Amino acid sequence: MQTILELILILILFLSVIPVINMFRNRADSKYTCLKFLIYSTFFWTLLIVIERLSTNTFLIYYSGMLGYPLRLLFASLMLCTIYQYVEKKLPKSFQLILGLLILIDLFLALTNSQTLWFLKLSYSELNTFNDLYTSNFGPLFVYHLIISYAVALIAIALLFIFLAKQKGIRQYKEVTRMMAISVLVVLVFNVLQLFFVTINVNLTYISLVFVAFILYDVIYRKDMVFNIRASGRSEILANMREMYVLTDANRRIIEISSLLLKKYDLKAENVISKPFDVVAAMISDRVTLYSEYNMEEESSIEKDHYHLREKEFKLKGMNESGYMILLYDETQVYNLLRELNHLSNYDTMTGLNNRNYIEHKLYDIKDTKNIGVFSLDLNGLKINNDYLGHERGDYLLKTLSTKLKKVFADTPRKEIARIGGDEFLIITYDENLEVLNQKMNELLLECEHEEIEKTISVSVGLAYDSIGDSNIFSLIQNADAQMYEMKSSVSKIYKKNMIEFIKLQDKFIR
């Protein structure tokens, strides 16, 4: 048992050196202050252990051993400070002062123990070898020193576990929880062994606390993504960015989110941290539209904010874990401008219907023509109305026909209505039967009729339909055009004749 523990001690001695080297490389970084002092104090304790066991000078042996008492409390205090920094809380100044005062009292008691025997019933003059430091009885204040030291350590550990319980969805924090649980178990086992069951000349408290220090170094300094981002100064860079941002782990669970984003959409950090990004996006979907590519054809409320997402994978140096940075570029104004330009390029400003440019793009997307109907329409007498009554009259006819088209086809769920020329219109319907479409055509013609010629909207209509899908859309348009022109050959002449007679009778020539 003694040999095994001595081998463990040697291993722990080397283990305490590794963090010191890496922390020293980042000594200029103020973000690591508490963790640095924790690692440095652990290394200092390591030096004292080496002096205690290798020196032949009884003075050095005695006081190297005695300094272990204030170091135990210093270690617990620095561990508390480190965890406060880790969970983004500030250690109260009053608590700092109390701990500092207790450490100084511990140091005073340790240095005067040869006269007072308050920690250990062994004076300097009674010491023969370092073994005496482990076999002598404890002094009257030792138990109070032990209670205070471990109370501070337990507060730190409890604070950490409370924080970890709130972050249980994030993979990195699962590892932190597991490693800290192991380290707490090690500390308890080693200290209970030395206090109640075994008498050995190896300081098990030192071994267990060095193990805890290394675990904290490993999970905070080396493996915790959020802490590394903040400690490296990247967090300040992100906080000052114009764009809002979200940082996620490899599973796209949020580990950091822009304070601007939280404030703008009334979110609380505790409600979004560790949640999948998609879940949080859904929480604000009534106020925000997120997209990675522009799609002006998608319906999106003009009242919403529009953000263009840019996503990039990142990996911090020295870490095996990766994550994603998602930048949200506020392009609400740009989106609305593009939407307006898209509307101008795809809609007829006079009638509010789709235009030729829009419908031509749609036609090339139609591969299967089964149950597709095509209406070809031509407004009769547009030229004669423009020539005799002015273009305002022609505009009135175009707008009125457009309104009637929208009214008649309002209950048709899938359709495209477009003005494709001066007096030409095209309607495409999907998943309707021929009987319904014939009814629509008759309904439209009836809607356009009026007993007064001036209020009549004369329109020629052709209908083509494919019930089995053996045509292509352009063939259907040609067939509909043929029917429309057949109707126009008779209807248009009658309308023009009646219109000229009406104009002459009313003496409404303006040209």
N, C-alpha and C positions, 0 to 999 in steps of 0.2 A: 504493500500500500504506500509506504513511504517513498519507494523508488518511483512508482507510477506518478505520485503527486509531484515529485521533483522534476520528472520529465515534462509533466504538464506545465510546471512553473517555467522551465526553460523555453517551452513553446510560447507561453504567454509573454515572456520577456521579448522575444523576437516579434510577436504579434503587435506589441505596443509601439514598435519602431515604425512599422509600415505607414500608419496614418500620419505620423509626424513628418515624414518625408514629403508626402503628397500635400499636406496642409501648408507646409513651409513654402512650397512652390506658389501657393495662392495667398501668401501672407499679406499682400497689399489689399486684398478684398475684405472690406469691413463687414460684409454680410455674414461672414463666418466667425465673428468674434467669439461667441460663446462656445461653439464647437471647437474652435482652435484652442482656447484656453483649457477646455476639457481634455483634449488630446495631449496638450503640452503638460498639464498637471499629471496625467496618467504616465507620461514618459518620465517626468521628474520622480514619480513614485517608483518607477522601474529602476532608475539610477540609485535611489535609496535602498531598494531591495538588493541590488548587486553589491553596493558598499557594505550593507549589513552582513551579507553572507561571505564576502571575500576579504574584507578588511581584518587586520589583526589588531587594529587600534580600538580599544574598548570604548573610548569616547565617541568615535565615529559610529561604532556598532550601536551603542545605546541611543544616541540622538537620531540616527537614521531610522531606528525602529519606532521611536516616540513620535517622530514627525508623521508617521502613518495615520495617527489619530486625527489631527486637523485636516489631513489630506482626504480622509474618508468623507468628512462633512463638506469640504471644498468640492469634492467630486460630485456629491449629491446636489449641491447648489448649482454647479455648472451644468449638470444634467437637466435640472429644472429650467435654467435659463435657455439652454439649447432647445428644449421642447417648446417653451413659450415662443421662441422665434420660429420654430417649425410650424406651429399652429396659428401663426400670425397674431399673437397676443403679446402685449408688453408686460414684462414682469414689474409689478408695482414697486415704486421707489422705496416705500416703507418696508416692503418685504426684502428688498435688496439690502437696506440698512441693517435690518435685524439679522439676516444671514451673515453679512459682513462682520457684524459685532460678535456673533456666535463663533465664527471662524477664528477671529482674533483671540477670543477667550480660550478656544480650544488650543490655539498655538501657544498661548501663555501657559496653560495648564500642562501641555506636553513638555515645554522647555523647563518648567519648574518641578516636573514630576519627581526628580531625584530628591527634592527636599520635602514635597508634600505627599507624594504617593497617592494622588487622587485618581489617576488613570490606571496605574500599575503598581502593585506592591513590590517594587524592585527599584533600588537606588543605583546610581551610576557605580558606586564603590562595590556594590554586591554583584555586579555583572562579571561573569567569567567568559562565556561564549554567547553567540546570538541565540542559542537554544533557550537561554534563560528568559528571553523576551516572550517565549511561547509557553513556558511551563509555570511562570509565576502567576499568582492570583491577581484578579482585577481589583482596582481601587474602588472607593465608594461612588465616584462620579462616572465611572465607566458606563453603567447602565443608562444614565441620562444622556450621555454622549451618543450611545448606540441608538436610543429611541429617537433623538432629534435627527440624527443622520438618516435613519431609514424612513422616518416620517416625511422628510423632504424628498427622498427618492421615490417614495410611494405616491406622493402628490404629483410628482412629475410623470410617473408611469400612468396614474389614473387620468391625468389630463390628456396624455397621448392616446390612451385607449378610447376616451370619450370622443376625441377628434376622429380617430380611425373608424369608429362605429358609424359616423356620419358620412364617411367616404368609402363605404364598403363595396360600392359598385365599381370602383376603379382598380384595375389589376395591380398597379404598383403598390397601392395601399394594402392590398391583401398580403403581399409579401412582407410589408412593414409589420403588419399585425402578427403574422406568423413568427417572424424573427424576434420581435419584442416579447412575445409570449414565451419563446424558448429562453431568451436571456433572463427574464424574470424568474423562470423556473430554475435556471442555473444558479442565480444569486441566492434564492431561498435554500436550495439544497446544500450548497457549499457553506453558507453561513450557519445553518442549523447543524450541519456535521461538526463544524469547528467549535461551536458554542456548547453543544450538549453531548456529543458522542465520541469524538476523537481528540486526542492531544498530539499534535504534530508540529514540527518546526517549519511548516510552510503556511504562509499567510493566504488562506483561502478567500478571505474578503478581497484582498488585492487581485487574486486570479479572477474572481467573479466580476468585479467592477471593471477590470481591463476588458473582459469579454463583452460587457455591456457597452463600454465606450467604443469598442471596435464595431459592434452591431449598429450603434447610432451613426458612426462614421460611414458604415457601409450603406445603410438604407437612406440616410439623409444626404450625405455628401456625394456618394457615388451613384445611387440608384433612384433617388426620388426626383422625378422629372420637374415637378412644380418648384421644389426648393432650389434645384439647380438653375432653373430659369430665373428665379428671383435673385438668387445669390450671385449669379454671374452678371447681373446688371441688365439682362435682356428684358426683364419685366418693366423697368423704367423706360426703355426704348419703346416697348409696345404701348405703354400707358400714354406716351406722348404722340403716338401715331394719329394721323387724321382719320384713318379708316378704323372701324370697329373690328374686333377680332375675337376668335374663339380658338382655344388650344384643346386638343383632345388626345387621348391615348391611342394605342394601336387599334383598339376596338371602337374608336370614335365616341368614347364617353368623355364628357367635358371635364377638364382639370383646371382650366383657367378661362375667364371670360371678361371681356372689356367692361370696365365700370360704366362707360358711356352707353353700352348696349343695355346694361341692367337698368340704368337710370331712365333711358328713353322709353323703355317698354314696361316699366314698373315691375321688374323681376327682382327676386331676391337670390343672392348667391347660393344660399343653402338649399334652395328649391331646384337649382339647375346643375350644380356641381355633382358629378358622377352620373348624371343622366345622359342617355344617348343624344347626340346632336339633333337627330331627326325628331325626337320627342319634344325638345325645346323649340325647334322650328315650328312644330305643330301648335305649340302653346301661343305663338304670336302670329299664326297664319291669318287671323282675321284683320291684322293691321299691316302685315308685311308679305311681300312676294319675293321669294328667293329663287334665283335661277343661275345656271352656269353658262347658258347660251341664250342669246336673244331669240325670241319667238313671238313676233308681233301678231301672229294669228290667234294666239291663245287669249281667251278672255281674262282680263285682269282689271280689278277696280282701279279707277284713276285716283281714288281716295287713299289707296295703300302706298306705303313706302316700298320702293323697289331696290333690291340689293343684288349686285352681281358678285357671285361667290368665286373666289380664287383659293384653291386648296393646294398645299404643298406639304409633303412628308418631311419631317426633320428627325434628327438623331443627335442627342447631346454627346459630346466627347466623353468617352469612358463609360458609357451606359449601353446596355444591351437592348433596352427598350426604345421604341420609336413612337412617334406621335404625328399629329397633323396640325398645321396652322391653317385656319380658315379665315381669310380676310373678307370683310363685307364692304364692298364699295357702294356707297350711296349714289345711285344713278337714277334717282326718281325723276329729276328734271330731264336728264338725257332720255330716259325711257318714255316719258310723256311726249318729248319732242319727236322721238322716233315713231311713237304711236301716231302722232299727228301726221308725220310725213308718210307713214304707211297708209293712213286713212286717205290722204290725198292721192296716193298712187293706186289705191285699190277701190276707191269709191267715187261715184259721180256726185259732184257737189250740188248739182241742181235737184236731182231726184232723191239723193240719199241711198240709192241702190249701189250694188257692186258695179264696177266698170269692166270694160273689155280685158284690161290687163289682169284683173283678178280672176275672171272666169276662164281665161286661157290657161293660167297656171293650174286651175282646178281640173280642167279637162284632161290634162296630161297625167293626172293622178288617178283617173278612173280607168281601171283595168277590167273590171267585171261589170257588164252592163245589164245583168239580170235584174228585172223589175225596175229598170230606170226609165223614166219618162222625160221627154224633151218637148218643151213648148217654144215655138218660134213665133214672135209677135212683131207686127209692124203697125205703127200709128198712121192711119190713113189721113191724107190731106194736110200734113204738117206744112208743106211748102206753100200751099194756097192760103193757109191761115197766116203764115208769116208774111206773105207777099201783100195780102189785102188788109189784114187787121193788125199787123205789126208782130214783132218777135215776143212781145209780152203775151200775146194770145197763144203763140206756139209754146212758150214756157209753161203757160197755164195748162195746156193739154198734156204736156209731158209729165208735169207734177201730178195732175189729177189721175192719169193712167197709172203712175207709180203707186199712188195711194190706194187705188182700187186693186192693184196686183197684191200689195201687202195684205189688204183686207181679205181677199178671196183665199189666199194661201196661208193665212195666219195659223190655221189649225193643222197645217202640214208640217210634221216635226223636222223632216230632213229635206231641205231644198236649197237651191241657189237661185237668186233672182238678180239679173244684171241688165243694165242698159249697155249694149255693145256697139251702138252707133247713134247717129242723129235721131232716127225714128225707130230704131230696131231694139228689141228686147229678147232676152233668152231666159228661160226657166228650166232648171233641171231638178227633178224629184227623185227620191230614193225610196225603195221598199213600199211603193203604192201599186194598187192594181189598176188595170185599164179603165174599169168601170168608174172608179173614183175620179180618175183624171179627166174622163169625158164629162163628168158632172161638174168638175172645176172649170172646164172650158166653157160650158153652157152658163155656169154661174157668172163667170167673168163677162161674157157677152151680154148677159142680161143686166149686169151691174153697170155696163157702159152705155146702155140704151137710155134715151130720154125723149119725151114727146116734143121737147123744144130742140131744134137742130143746133142751136148755139151751145146747149149743154150736153149734147151727145159727144161721146168719145168713140170715134169710129176706129176699130182695130181689127186687123186680120190675124187669124191665129191658125197655126198648124201644129199637130200633135203627132209624135212618133213614140213608140213604146216597144221595149224588148222584154218579153216574158220569160225567155229561156237563156238569154245571155250569149247568143251566137252572133251579135253585131259588135261594132265598136262605136264609141261615142260620136265620132265624126260622121259616121254613116247615119246615125240617128238624127243628127243635126241637119244633114242634107235632106233626109226624108221629111222632117218637120218643116224645113224651108219650102220644099216642093208643095206641101199641103197649104202652107201659108200663102204662097204666091198664087195658088189656084183660087183661094178664097179672095185674095186681094184683087184679082183681075176683074171681078164683078163688083164687089163691095166698094172698092175705092172709087170707081167711076161714078157710082150712084151718089156717094157721099160728096164728092167734088161738085157734081151737078147741083145737088140740093144746097150746098154751102154757097155757091156762086149766086144762085137765085135769092137766097136769104140775104146775102150781102147787098145785092142790087136793090132788093125790096126795102131794106132798112137804111140804105144809103150810108153804109158804114165804111166806105172806102177811106183808108188813111194813106194809101200810096197810089 
